[in-house]
Every structure is written in structure tokens, then in C-alpha cells.
Amino acid sequence: MHLARFQRVSLGHFPTPLERLDRLTRRLDGPEIHVKRDDCTGLATGGNKTRKLEYLVAEAIAQGADTLVTQGATQSNHVRQTAAAARRHGMACHALLERRVVNMGAPYETGGNVLLDDLLGCQYEFRDSGIDMNAAAREFGERLRAEGRKPYVIPGGGSNALGALGYAACAAEFVAQADAQGLRFDAIVHATGSTGTQAGLVAGLHAMNAPIEVIGISVRANRETQVSNVHRLACATLELLGVGGTLPRERVRVYDEYVGAGYGQPTASMVEAVRMLAQEEGLLLDPVYSGKGMAGMIGLVRAGVLRAGQRIAFLHTGGASALFSYEQTFRDDQ
Ligand SMILES: *Cc1c(COP(=O)(O)O)cnc(C)c1O
């Protein structure tokens, strides 16, 4: 694996910190828990899409694009980071927002990330759920091209092989930090959605022969679907990296027990996790991704799957700006 072969622009603050969570570790009384702070990438409140965008925006610039086009759910962290990345490089950003979560009340469509999209000058249009959003974004790009723009279309979550390189790079960064701190890790746990994060981590660790498990906590798809999608993208990423050999499907571990009623729908375990991390560690998670990811990690510790004697890193993928559009969820639960 030699990532400098790929063009990359600088959008974030790297390396992100790798820190101990001593109070959470004591509270859960299981493995030693650390956090990899990818909520601190620095791009317009940060998050995991920043690493992917460093590669994707480099390709957009190389192709002479003047407009980034992408799509996501209404409260998409990916759209917000793409809008910020576009501005940093003097480009426009057009986004399609899918009404994937419909029962969250008025602040959901104007607050949180949508407010930030507005501030960043992102032009967005809403779409009803149930359509092929990546196809809609490509069509939208063609419409802009017909109008004389030079669009570069980024798939949802920035999750193609090029974007996943960002998390292969994160795997290398993580292993270097762990080695520098003299810490042997057993697993990395994180929320998995559009799959680029998990696929990139799995590909990167596989390429480095690093025996660290990656455990994805699904926020949307069932286990079978998510494992297949992550595995497919991890294989494509390894091919792009020029790493030979086959990646066993068993290297992809996913739990789907923490989705609840659906994408973006609050769960009791998510509310518990968000509150626990806020009050034990002063760390803000988010209701859609990292809150459910942490709920999954807590659940696996309680179930004894993750246990004393192990050392675990929770990858904090960001998203706390969406908390403000879920105010009622946290008030109702008090
Ligand atoms: C997009 C996102 C994820 C999921 O990452 P994928 O690469 O889409 O699987 C996790 N957490 C947050 C906060 C996100 O915005």
C-alpha cells in the first residue's frame, strides 16, 4: 500500500487524536476503551467524510470541475462536509436531500446540518424517499452539464473506492499512532452506513497485515446486506490500491441489532449512549450514527463479546451538529 500514488488535497487536521476513555472504561468494566477522534477533522464541524473528500476533491480538480454534486439524507453530515470542501476550493455545491426520515418535526428540515448547508451556500433540493438517490444525483449532474457547468458527482457518503482510500489512510494513521503509544489494539468499532469507512479500514488493515478487527454497527441495512456491500467495496479498494490476494468475507463484521425502527429513528440505547458519553467523558456523539455505534459497542461489552483484557478503539465519526435537530428526542426522554 502506497497512498502517495493518489492525488489528494488537504481539507482536514490530521492525524486526529487517539485518546483514552478512562471513565467510560471504568463505568463499563470490560475492555480498555480508546477513541479515535475523527469528529475532530476540522472541516465545518468535522466528521468522517473529510478523509474521503481529500481524494474525491483532488480528482474533481484534476477533471476541471467547478461544481460538486452529491446526495444524502436531510441531516446528512456528508452533504455538509462536501459543501465546505467545495467552498475551500472555490467550487459550488449542489445536493439532493432525501426525505428519509419523515416524523422528526420542523427543526429536522431547517436546523442542524441544514442550517450549516445554508451558511455554506450549498444549493439543495428535496426528494421523497424510495428513489435511487445516486442515479438522481448523476441525472442532476447531467442537467448542470447541459447548462454549461462542469459537475463532479460524488456518490452518497463519498463511498466509492477512491473515497474509501481516505479510510485506508486512516488505518495507516491509526496503526502508526498505536505503535508510537506502544498499544496493541484488538478491534476498532464504529457506525457503518454507506460503507466507505468500514471498507477503507478493512482494506487498509488487510494491506498492512495488521491483525485488528473492524466491527461495524449498522445504522440502516440488515447484517447480510451490509456485510456484502462493505466486502464488495473493500475488494474494489484493494484493487485500486494494487494489493493482490483475496479478502475473506469473514473479515467484515457487522451487527444490525442497534438500528431500531430505521435510519435516523431514535432508539433508547442511542439516547443512553449519547448521554453516557456526554456525562462521563464530555464527548458529544450524534443521534444517527455515532450514538448508535456507541450503543452497539456498549451492548457488545455488556454481552461479553468485547471483554476485559482487550483493548478497543471507538472511531468517532462525527455528526454532533445533527443533535440540534433532535432536541425533542433528548427532552422527551428526560
Ligand atoms: C456517514 C457517517 C457515518 C457512516 O460512514 P459510512 O462511510 O457512510 O459508512 C458514520 N458516522 C457519521 C457521523 C457519518 O456522517
The ligand as a Gaussian input file, in Angstrom:
#p B3LYP/6-31G(d) Opt

LIG

0 1
 C      -21.566000       8.995000       7.088000
 C      -21.370000       8.782000       8.544000
 C      -21.054000       7.514000       9.082000
 C      -21.013000       6.263000       8.255000
 O      -19.895000       6.184000       7.434000
 P      -20.033000       5.414000       6.049000
 O      -18.706000       5.555000       5.433000
 O      -21.137000       6.100000       5.303000
 O      -20.392000       4.012000       6.345000
 C      -20.820000       7.404000      10.438000
 N      -20.912000       8.469000      11.238000
 C      -21.231000       9.698000      10.783000
 C      -21.339000      10.812000      11.752000
 C      -21.468000       9.895000       9.423000
 O      -21.803000      11.115000       8.981000

